[in-house]
Amino acid sequence: MFVDEVLLKVIAGNGGDGCTAFRREKYVSMGGPFGGNGGAGADIIFKVDEGLHTLLDLRYQKLIKGKKGENGKGKNQHGSSAEDVVIKVPLGTVVTDNDTGLIIADLNEKDSSCIVAHGGRGGRGNTAFKTQTNTAPNFSEKGEPGEERELKVELKLLADVGLVGLPSVGKSTFISCVSRSKPKIAAYHFTTLVPNLGVAKAKNNYSFVIADLPGLIKGASAGEGLGDKFLKHIERTKVIAHVIDMAGSEGRDPYDDYLLINKELENFNKKLLKKPQIIIANKMDLEGAVENLQSFKEKVKDVEIFEVSAALNKNLDKVIDYLGEMLQNLPKDSLYKDDEFESFVLYKFKEEKPFEIIKEDENTWVITGKKIETLFKMTKTESEEGMNRFIKKLRRLGVDDKLKELGVKEGDMVRILDFYFEYKD
């Protein structure tokens, strides 16, 4: 089964908790802190496996979860980090954050990989907090929570040439003749239900990949037929090859077919019309094809046209040789712009505010912000020293000053996540 799009949730592993412990050996005076750090939680990693050609393995995995890092122990024993979860995906997989719409990774190179959810770092044990002024800290940290994400995972086939055209124009016959691909061929529409890939070799021994993309009809870009499912695969192709039934064997005008397919490509993504195109005038062995071709050439003068008969395997080598030379001279083009990638956007806006404060009601203030919330989640609230340290961090970040500026009063309640505490000046 060909599956090229899945939605799933990933939860990376939490970091292990740090340990609060002290040396208690009989002959060690002033033993001091002895708690180890927690281990890092598991990352969720997507890695390319060239043996895969579909996302079928991910279709039924609605949740992928990493393990928590091991907790720290006494005697300064650090917890071990959890083993990363590696998910194998096909070459050409695009991973997008479903909430932001930003691309996390475009895995379009051999052996490429990407961390799609980072595991939390391990919490520090009390030994890590020992200072000259606090030689026996009685607190430690919880592990950092792992990232949780809703992902959209798409497969966009890596092909050099994309064959497009209405049903039954001979795309499958063409690819079966120029490569070892064996698509289903029959005399009815929508015989081909999945994209077929084939490797063709030009006379200069240059090899390239051709994709037979099914289901394009009028309205394909809006969901008619199968086109909306497979138009995305044309985005990666370097050259678009129109396969046209020049004999008009189904009563259609070949020029109208050409205009219709280009219109659907434009409606799906305007950038597609900027790609180089050729026209494969197929079924030239049938009656009326020569006359139709003459009329077609009078209307289309800026695109290379090849007269072929895929059924008779006639002139196909000329098309392949031309494509081979054409592809070797085309520059490498990126499918996405920089500002569509999460890494670019986060780098550009990395100086965003560490927190925000809103007034929930007359006597309650709510503090939000990823940095503040992560600090709180890593604080052991049952430890008085731990809470005092957290409050000092809030002051250093400017939370106290901002609350005063907004008009906080002694005795007001301040909330971070589900935890309330009373404000004292």
C-alpha positions as CSV (number, residue, x, y, z in Angstrom):
1,M,0.0,0.0,0.0
2,F,1.3,3.4,-0.9
3,V,1.0,5.9,1.9
4,D,2.5,9.4,1.4
5,E,1.0,11.4,4.3
6,V,0.5,10.7,8.0
7,L,-0.3,12.7,11.2
8,L,1.2,11.6,14.5
9,K,2.2,12.8,17.9
10,V,5.8,12.5,19.3
11,I,6.8,12.9,22.9
12,A,10.5,12.9,23.6
13,G,11.7,11.4,26.9
14,N,11.9,13.4,30.1
15,G,15.3,14.0,31.7
16,G,16.0,11.9,34.8
17,D,15.6,13.7,38.2
18,G,18.7,14.8,40.1
19,C,19.3,13.3,43.5
20,T,19.5,15.0,46.9
21,A,22.0,13.0,49.1
22,F,24.8,13.5,51.6
23,R,27.9,11.7,52.6
24,R,27.4,9.9,55.9
25,E,30.6,7.8,56.3
26,K,31.7,7.6,59.9
27,Y,35.2,8.9,59.3
28,V,34.3,11.7,56.7
29,S,33.8,14.9,58.6
30,M,31.5,17.5,57.1
31,G,30.5,15.0,54.4
32,G,28.7,17.4,52.2
33,P,26.4,16.8,49.2
34,F,26.6,13.5,47.4
35,G,23.7,13.5,44.9
36,G,24.3,12.6,41.2
37,N,22.7,14.2,38.1
38,G,19.9,12.6,36.1
39,G,20.4,11.2,32.6
40,A,19.1,12.8,29.4
41,G,15.7,11.7,28.0
42,A,15.4,10.0,24.6
43,D,15.4,12.1,21.4
44,I,12.9,11.2,18.6
45,I,15.0,11.0,15.4
46,F,13.8,10.6,11.8
47,K,16.4,8.9,9.6
48,V,16.4,8.2,5.8
49,D,16.3,4.6,4.8
50,E,16.6,4.2,1.0
51,G,14.9,0.8,1.1
52,L,11.6,2.4,2.1
53,H,9.3,4.0,-0.5
54,T,6.2,4.7,1.5
55,L,5.1,5.9,5.0
56,L,3.1,2.8,5.6
57,D,5.0,1.9,8.7
58,L,4.0,5.2,10.3
59,R,0.3,5.0,9.3
60,Y,-0.8,3.2,12.5
61,Q,1.6,4.8,14.9
62,K,-0.5,7.6,16.3
63,L,2.0,8.2,19.2
64,I,5.8,7.7,19.4
65,K,7.2,8.2,22.8
66,G,10.8,8.2,24.1
67,K,11.9,6.8,27.5
68,K,12.8,8.9,30.5
69,G,16.5,9.3,31.5
70,E,17.6,7.4,34.6
71,N,17.4,9.3,37.9
72,G,20.6,10.3,39.6
73,K,21.6,8.4,42.7
74,G,23.6,8.8,45.9
75,K,27.4,8.6,45.9
76,N,27.5,11.0,43.0
77,Q,26.2,8.4,40.6
78,H,24.8,10.0,37.5
79,G,21.8,8.4,35.8
80,S,22.3,7.0,32.3
81,S,20.7,8.7,29.3
82,A,17.8,6.9,27.6
83,E,18.4,5.4,24.2
84,D,17.2,7.6,21.3
85,V,14.1,6.5,19.3
86,V,15.1,6.3,15.6
87,I,12.3,6.2,13.1
88,K,13.2,5.1,9.5
89,V,11.5,7.1,6.7
90,P,11.9,7.2,2.9
91,L,14.1,9.6,1.0
92,G,12.1,12.7,0.3
93,T,10.2,12.9,3.6
94,V,9.2,16.3,4.8
95,V,8.4,16.8,8.5
96,T,6.2,19.8,9.5
97,D,5.1,21.0,12.9
98,N,1.3,20.8,12.6
99,D,0.7,23.7,15.1
100,T,3.0,26.3,13.5
101,G,3.1,25.1,9.9
102,L,6.9,25.4,9.9
103,I,9.1,22.7,8.3
104,I,11.3,20.9,10.8
105,A,13.2,18.8,8.2
106,D,13.3,18.1,4.5
107,L,15.1,14.7,4.4
108,N,16.1,14.8,0.7
109,E,19.7,13.4,1.0
110,K,21.1,10.0,1.5
111,D,21.6,9.0,5.2
112,S,20.2,12.4,6.3
113,S,18.5,12.5,9.7
114,C,16.9,15.1,12.0
115,I,15.8,15.3,15.7
116,V,12.1,16.1,15.5
117,A,11.6,16.2,19.3
118,H,14.4,16.7,21.8
119,G,14.6,14.8,25.0
120,G,14.9,16.7,28.2
121,R,18.2,17.2,30.0
122,G,18.8,15.5,33.2
123,G,18.1,17.4,36.4
124,R,21.2,18.3,38.5
125,G,21.8,16.6,41.8
126,N,22.6,18.6,44.9
127,T,26.3,18.2,44.4
128,A,26.1,20.4,41.4
129,F,24.8,23.3,43.5
130,K,27.6,23.3,46.0
131,T,29.2,26.7,46.3
132,Q,31.5,28.5,48.8
133,T,28.6,30.2,50.4
134,N,26.3,27.1,50.3
135,T,28.4,24.0,51.0
136,A,25.5,21.7,51.8
137,P,22.6,22.5,49.4
138,N,19.5,20.5,50.3
139,F,17.8,20.6,46.9
140,S,18.1,19.2,43.4
141,E,16.4,19.5,40.1
142,K,13.7,17.5,38.3
143,G,14.5,16.4,34.8
144,E,13.6,18.7,32.0
145,P,10.4,17.6,30.2
146,G,10.8,16.2,26.7
147,E,9.4,18.0,23.7
148,E,5.8,17.1,22.7
149,R,4.8,17.8,19.1
150,E,2.0,17.1,16.6
151,L,3.7,16.3,13.3
152,K,2.6,16.2,9.7
153,V,4.9,13.7,7.8
154,E,4.7,13.8,4.0
155,L,6.6,11.9,1.3
156,K,7.4,14.0,-1.8
157,L,9.0,11.6,-4.3
158,L,12.5,12.5,-5.5
159,A,12.2,12.3,-9.3
160,D,14.0,14.2,-12.0
161,V,11.1,14.1,-14.5
162,G,7.4,14.0,-13.7
163,L,5.0,12.6,-16.3
164,V,1.7,14.5,-16.3
165,G,-1.4,14.1,-18.3
166,L,-5.0,13.1,-18.3
167,P,-5.9,9.4,-17.8
168,S,-5.2,7.0,-20.6
169,V,-2.8,9.2,-22.6
170,G,0.0,6.6,-22.3
171,K,2.1,7.7,-19.3
172,S,2.3,4.2,-17.9
173,T,3.2,2.7,-21.3
174,F,5.9,5.3,-21.7
175,I,7.6,4.6,-18.4
176,S,7.4,0.9,-18.9
177,C,9.2,1.2,-22.2
178,V,12.0,3.5,-21.0
179,S,12.7,1.8,-17.7
180,R,12.2,-1.4,-15.8
181,S,9.1,-0.1,-14.1
182,K,6.1,-2.4,-14.5
183,P,2.9,-0.3,-13.9
184,K,-0.5,-1.7,-14.4
185,I,-1.7,-0.9,-17.9
186,A,-5.3,-1.3,-19.1
187,A,-7.8,0.4,-21.3
188,Y,-9.8,2.3,-18.6
189,H,-9.3,5.5,-16.6
190,F,-7.4,5.5,-13.3
191,T,-5.7,2.2,-13.9
192,T,-2.7,3.7,-12.1
193,L,-3.6,4.4,-8.5
194,V,-0.1,5.2,-7.1
195,P,2.9,7.0,-8.5
196,N,5.4,4.7,-10.4
197,L,9.1,5.4,-10.4
198,G,11.5,4.2,-13.1
199,V,15.2,4.8,-13.9
200,A,16.0,5.7,-17.5
201,K,19.5,5.9,-19.1
202,A,20.4,8.4,-21.8
203,K,23.0,7.6,-24.5
204,N,25.7,9.4,-22.5
205,N,25.1,6.9,-19.7
206,Y,23.5,9.6,-17.6
207,S,20.7,8.0,-15.5
208,F,17.7,9.8,-14.0
209,V,14.4,9.0,-12.3
210,I,11.1,9.4,-14.0
211,A,7.8,9.5,-12.0
212,D,4.4,8.5,-13.6
213,L,2.0,10.7,-11.6
214,P,-1.6,9.5,-11.9
215,G,-5.0,11.0,-11.6
216,L,-4.8,14.4,-13.2
217,I,-8.3,15.6,-14.4
218,K,-10.1,18.9,-14.4
219,G,-10.4,20.0,-10.8
220,A,-7.6,17.8,-9.6
221,S,-6.0,20.7,-7.6
222,A,-9.3,21.0,-5.7
223,G,-9.7,17.4,-4.9
224,E,-11.3,15.8,-8.0
225,G,-10.1,12.4,-9.0
226,L,-6.7,11.4,-7.5
227,G,-4.8,14.5,-8.5
228,D,-4.9,16.3,-5.1
229,K,-3.1,13.3,-3.5
230,F,-0.3,13.1,-6.0
231,L,0.2,16.7,-7.3
232,K,2.6,17.3,-4.3
233,H,5.1,14.8,-5.9
234,I,5.5,17.1,-8.9
235,E,7.0,19.8,-6.7
236,R,10.3,18.0,-6.4
237,T,10.7,17.2,-10.1
238,K,13.2,19.2,-12.1
239,V,11.3,18.8,-15.5
240,I,7.6,18.4,-16.2
241,A,6.9,16.2,-19.2
242,H,3.3,16.5,-20.6
243,V,2.1,13.3,-22.2
244,I,-0.6,14.2,-24.6
245,D,-2.9,11.9,-26.7
246,M,-2.2,13.7,-30.0
247,A,-4.7,11.5,-31.8
248,G,-7.5,12.7,-29.6
249,S,-8.7,9.1,-29.3
250,E,-11.2,9.9,-26.6
251,G,-12.8,12.9,-28.4
252,R,-10.8,15.6,-26.7
253,D,-8.7,18.3,-28.3
254,P,-5.0,17.8,-27.5
255,Y,-4.4,21.6,-27.0
256,D,-7.3,21.8,-24.5
257,D,-5.7,18.9,-22.6
258,Y,-2.4,20.8,-22.5
259,L,-4.1,24.0,-21.2
260,L,-6.2,22.0,-18.6
261,I,-3.1,20.3,-17.1
262,N,-1.1,23.5,-16.9
263,K,-4.1,25.2,-15.2
264,E,-4.3,22.5,-12.6
265,L,-0.6,22.7,-11.9
266,E,-0.9,26.5,-11.5
267,N,-3.8,26.2,-9.2
268,F,-1.9,23.8,-7.0
269,N,1.3,25.7,-6.9
270,K,2.2,28.6,-9.2
271,K,5.9,27.8,-9.0
272,L,5.3,24.6,-11.0
273,L,4.8,26.6,-14.2
274,K,8.3,28.0,-13.8
275,K,9.8,24.5,-14.1
276,P,11.2,23.5,-17.6
277,Q,8.6,21.6,-19.6
278,I,8.6,19.3,-22.7
279,I,5.7,17.8,-24.6
280,I,5.5,14.1,-25.5
281,A,3.1,13.9,-28.4
282,N,2.0,10.3,-27.9
283,K,-0.2,7.9,-30.1
284,M,1.3,9.3,-33.3
285,D,0.5,5.9,-34.9
286,L,-3.2,6.6,-34.7
287,E,-5.4,8.3,-37.3
288,G,-5.7,12.1,-37.0
289,A,-2.6,12.5,-34.9
290,V,-0.5,14.1,-37.7
291,E,-3.2,16.7,-38.4
292,N,-3.8,17.5,-34.7
293,L,0.0,17.9,-34.2
294,Q,0.3,20.4,-36.9
295,S,-2.5,22.5,-35.4
296,F,-1.0,22.0,-31.9
297,K,2.4,23.3,-33.0
298,E,0.8,26.5,-34.4
299,K,-0.5,27.3,-30.9
300,V,2.4,26.0,-28.8
301,K,5.8,27.4,-30.0
302,D,7.9,27.8,-26.9
303,V,8.1,24.2,-25.7
304,E,10.1,21.3,-27.2
305,I,7.7,18.7,-28.8
306,F,8.6,15.0,-29.4
307,E,6.5,12.8,-31.7
308,V,6.3,9.3,-30.3
309,S,4.3,6.1,-30.2
310,A,4.8,4.5,-26.8
311,A,2.7,1.5,-27.9
312,L,5.2,0.8,-30.8
313,N,8.2,2.0,-28.8
314,K,8.9,4.6,-31.5
315,N,11.2,7.6,-31.0
316,L,11.3,7.2,-27.2
317,D,15.1,7.1,-27.2
318,K,15.1,10.7,-28.5
319,V,13.0,11.9,-25.6
320,I,15.3,10.2,-23.0
321,D,18.5,11.5,-24.6
322,Y,17.1,15.0,-24.7
323,L,16.1,14.8,-21.1
324,G,19.5,13.4,-20.1
325,E,21.3,16.4,-21.6
326,M,18.7,18.9,-20.2
327,L,18.9,17.6,-16.6
328,Q,22.7,17.8,-16.5
329,N,22.6,21.5,-17.3
330,L,19.9,22.4,-14.8
331,P,21.0,24.0,-11.5
332,K,20.0,22.4,-8.2
333,D,16.8,24.1,-6.9
334,S,15.5,24.2,-3.4
335,L,11.9,23.2,-2.9
336,Y,11.4,25.5,0.1
337,K,12.4,29.0,1.1
338,D,14.4,29.7,4.2
339,D,11.6,31.4,6.0
340,E,9.5,28.2,5.8
341,F,11.9,26.3,8.0
342,E,11.6,26.3,11.8
343,S,15.3,26.6,12.3
344,F,15.5,29.8,10.3
345,V,12.5,31.4,12.0
346,L,13.6,30.5,15.5
347,Y,17.1,31.8,14.8
348,K,15.7,35.1,13.5
349,F,13.4,35.6,16.4
350,K,15.5,34.0,19.2
351,E,15.4,37.3,21.3
352,E,11.7,36.9,22.0
353,K,10.5,37.8,25.6
354,P,11.2,35.1,28.2
355,F,7.7,35.6,29.8
356,E,4.4,37.3,29.6
357,I,2.1,38.4,32.5
358,I,-1.7,38.8,32.3
359,K,-4.3,39.6,34.9
360,E,-6.7,36.7,35.2
361,D,-9.0,38.4,37.7
362,E,-8.9,41.1,40.3
363,N,-6.4,39.4,42.6
364,T,-4.7,36.8,40.3
365,W,-1.8,37.2,37.9
366,V,-0.7,34.5,35.4
367,I,2.9,34.2,34.3
368,T,3.5,32.3,31.0
369,G,6.5,31.6,28.8
370,K,8.4,28.5,27.8
371,K,11.5,29.4,29.8
372,I,9.6,30.2,33.0
373,E,7.5,27.1,32.7
374,T,10.4,24.8,32.0
375,L,12.3,26.2,35.1
376,F,9.2,25.6,37.2
377,K,8.7,22.0,35.9
378,M,12.3,21.3,36.9
379,T,11.8,22.7,40.4
380,K,11.1,20.3,43.3
381,T,8.4,22.4,44.9
382,E,8.4,20.3,48.1
383,S,11.9,21.6,48.8
384,E,12.0,25.0,50.5
385,E,15.5,25.7,49.2
386,G,14.5,24.6,45.7
387,M,11.5,27.0,45.7
388,N,13.7,29.9,47.1
389,R,16.1,29.3,44.2
390,F,13.3,29.4,41.7
391,I,12.0,32.7,43.1
392,K,15.5,34.2,42.9
393,K,15.6,33.2,39.2
394,L,12.2,34.9,38.6
395,R,13.6,38.1,40.1
396,R,16.7,37.9,38.0
397,L,14.6,37.5,34.9
398,G,12.7,40.7,35.8
399,V,9.4,39.1,36.8
400,D,9.1,41.0,40.1
401,D,9.8,44.4,38.4
402,K,7.2,43.6,35.8
403,L,4.5,42.6,38.3
404,K,5.1,45.9,40.3
405,E,4.9,47.9,37.0
406,L,1.5,46.2,36.3
407,G,0.2,47.0,39.8
408,V,0.5,43.8,41.8
409,K,-0.5,44.1,45.5
410,E,0.8,42.4,48.6
411,G,-1.3,39.2,49.1
412,D,-2.3,38.8,45.4
413,M,-2.1,35.3,43.9
414,V,0.4,34.5,41.2
415,R,0.0,31.4,39.0
416,I,2.5,29.5,36.9
417,L,0.8,26.6,35.1
418,D,-1.4,25.0,37.9
419,F,0.7,26.2,40.8
420,Y,-0.4,29.3,42.9
421,F,1.7,31.2,45.4
422,E,1.1,34.4,47.3
423,Y,3.0,37.6,46.3
424,K,5.1,39.1,49.0
425,D,7.2,42.3,48.4
